Amino acid sequence: MAGAIDPSERLALQLMQDDLEEFKPLQKGKGRADEPDDFALALQMQSLYLTNHIQSLTDREYCLRIQPQRNTEPLPAPVPEQPLPSTAVVAGPSRQGRTSAQANPVISGSVRQPNASNSAGTICKTPVSAVVRSLASASLVDDEASGSTVTNDSTPVDEDQDLICVACDGAYGDNLAVSVSCGHVYCRDCLACLFKASTTDGSLFPPRCCKETISLDDVEKWLPKELLIEFEDKEDEFTSADRTYCSNVNCSKFISPYHIHDGLGYCEACDV
């Protein structure tokens, strides 16, 4: 909203209107009554401009009077941020600026134990899921250009130091987080979320971080067995050149090429 109205501005506009009124009598008897000449038309346009400008000032004054009433509710007190431990190793670009604006931010420096539902990879919090998807399409070139640093896999990490998950910003011990090929660190939950997303969206398969494929052999021990089975089934589907699906509209499951003989497929899911 603009600042307070300058009284001299309104006065100047009113004086200009008075000057125009003095010119109007000079036009009497000149030209046809139904056809104003150019000078008369110019006076009308200038008068209309001044009238609109004065009305604009009046509207602005009204807005300035009611504006304080709209902001009487005090702003919520800012939530203090807990600093990371002095020995924390940040493996990848910080996501704190992003997660602080989201509904359920994870406070850095807190070590979280993975729960059963998240470990299974079946439930991914919306903010973390969105971050995981964006990391899949990000690149190391983008990270380097932004000035962030990535810890190399070959660099040994002190057992007393915490690893910072690139997706949720949680701090974890090295027994609860893993570093992938690009150098970013994922906790068990977020890694499972990444692999779970790749089983439901073909564009995210195979799982990637910074456009580098995450090898299942490197992270297999960090994933729950149920998710591994589901991932292997989807790997068979997404890597198949000619995909065949069950004709049963209530099933529509993928039929593996191993179950197709002489052009006829057998669906194990619904026995069709």
N, C-alpha and C positions, 0 to 999 in steps of 0.2 A: 504494500500500500504506500502511496506517495506521502510526503511530509505534509505539514500544516499548510493551509492556504495563506498566501501573502495578500493582505488587504489591499496593497497598492495595485495588485494585478486586476482585481475586480474594479477598482476606481478607474484605472486606465481604460478598461473596456467600456465603462459607462460614459467616460468623457468622449471616447470615440463614437459612441452612439449619439451623443449630443451634437457632435460635429456633423454627422450625417443628416440629422434633422434640420440643420441650418441650410444644407444644400438642397433639400427637397423643394422649397418655394421657388428656387431659381428655375425649376423645370416647368412651371405653369405656362401654358400657352404655346409650348414648343412641341411640334409634331402632332400626330394623330393620337386621340385619346385611347384608342384600342391597340395602338402599336407603340410601346415605349421605345425610346431611342437607346443607343448603346450606353449612354451615360446613366440614364435612369435604371437600366438593367444592372449596371455595375453597382449602383447604390443599393438596389434590392439584395444582390448577392452578398455585399459586404455587411448589410444589416442582418441578414440571416446568419452569416458566420459569427458575428458578435453575439447574437442571441443564443446560438448553440453553445458558444464558448462559456458564456455566463451560466447557462444551465448546467454545463459540465462541472463548473466550480461548485455550484450548489449541491449537485449530487455527491461530489467528492467530500464536501464538508459533512454531509449526512453520514457517509460511510465512516469518516473519522470519528464521529460522535458515537456510533454504535460499535465500533471495533473493540474498544476496551471491554465491553460487556460480554463479548464472545470468548474472551480468553481469561475469564475470572477463575476457572478451575486450575488449581496448581498442578504443575508438572510432576510426574512421579520422580522420586529420588533415584539417582543413578545407582545401579548395582555395582558394588566394588568388585574389581577383577582380582583374582588371586594370582600372584606372579608364579611363574614356573620355577621349579627347583634350580639352584645354581648349577647343578650337574646335568641338567636336562640336555639331551641332544635332539635338536629339531631336524628331522629327516624329511625335508621337503618344504614347500612354501606354506606359510602360516594361513590357516583358514579362520583365525579368530575374528578378523574384521567381518567375515561373512556370516559366521554362526552367531555372532552377538545380535544380529538383526533378525534372527529366526526364533521360532516359538520356544524351542527347547534346547538352548545351547548347552554344550558340555563344557564344564569348567576345566581348563587346562591344569595339570598338576595333580589331578585325582586319579588314582588307580582303580579301574573298574574291573570287577570279575565278570566274565561273560555268563549270561543266564542261559537257561535251556532253550527258550524260544528263539532268542537271537542267534544262538550258536547253531541252531538248525537251519538258519538262513531263510526261514519262512516269513519273518517279520523284519522289515527294514524301516526305520523311522524316515519320514518324508524328507527332512533336511539332509540326512546322511545319504539317502538314496539318490537325491539330486546331485550331491557332491560326487558320489561314486560315478555317476553317469558322465559328469563333466570331466572328471579325471581320465576317463577312458579315451576321450577325444583330445585331451590336452597333449602337449608335446614338451620334450625337454628344452627345445629351442625357445618356447614361450616362457618357461620357467627361468632360463638363463637371462632372457631379455628383461625380465621383471626384477632381476637382481637377487633372486632366491637361490639358495644352495641346496644341493642334494647329497646326502651321505652315501658314499660308495659302498657296495656290498662287501668289498674286500677289507674295509676298515673295521678292525675289531672294536667292539663296544664293551665298556666296563659294565660288569654285572650290576653295579650300584647305580648306574645311570638309567634314566627313564627314556623310553622311545615315545615320540609324539606321533600318533596316528594322523595321517594326512587327511583323512576323511572326517573324523569327529573331533580332532584336537585333543583327545584324551591322552594322558600320560600312562605308559605301561612299562612293566619290566620286560626284559628280553624273552621271558618265557610266555608272554602273553601277546607278543606282537612279532611280525615277520617283515623283513625287507624284501621287496620284489626286485625284478631285474633292473628297473630304471632308478632304483635307490630309494623310492618312497616306502614308508612304513605303514602297515595296516594292522589294526588289532584283529582278533579273531572274528568279532561280530561284523566289522566292516568288510573284511575279506570274504566272509560268507555272503554278505549282502551283494558284493560285487559279482560273485559266481552265481548267486541266485538270479540276479538281474540278467545275466547272460543266458540263462535257461528260459526266460520268458520273453526276451526281445532278441530276435536274430541279429539285429544291427549291433548288439553289444557282444556278440560271440565272434571269436573267442575272447575271454576276459582280457582286458588291456588296461594299462596305465601309461600315460604319456605316449600312447600309440604303440607301445611295446607289449607283445603278447606275454601274459603271465603263464608260465609253464605249470601244469598241474603237478608234475613230479616235484617241483620245488616247494609247493605249498600244501600238498596232499594231507600231510599230518596235522594241519591246522584246521581242516574242514571236517564237519560231521559226516558220518557214514551215509545218512539219508541223502544229504546234498550231493555226495560223490556219486551215488547211484543215479540220481536224477540228472546230474551233469553228464555222466557217461552216456545215458540214453539220448540226451539232447545233442551231444557231440555226434552220435551216429546219425541223427536227423539232419542237423545243420551242415554236415560235411557230405551228405549224400547228393550226388549230381542229379538224380531223378527221384524226387520224393513221391511216395505213395501214401495216401491216408485212407483210413477205414471209411467204407461207404455208409456205415451206420451213422445217421445224423446225430444220434445221441452219444456217439463215441468220438469219431473223427480223429482217432489217435494215429500217430505215424506208424507205418508198417515197415519194419526193417527189410532191406533187400534180402537178408537171409531167410525171410519168411515168404518170399515171392518165388513161385515156381511155375513155369510155363505161362507167365502173364497173370497168374492168379495169386492173390495175397491172402495171408491168414493173419487175423488180428488177435493177439493174445489177450488184449484187454477185454474184449466183449465176445470172443470166441466166434467171430463171424468170418 
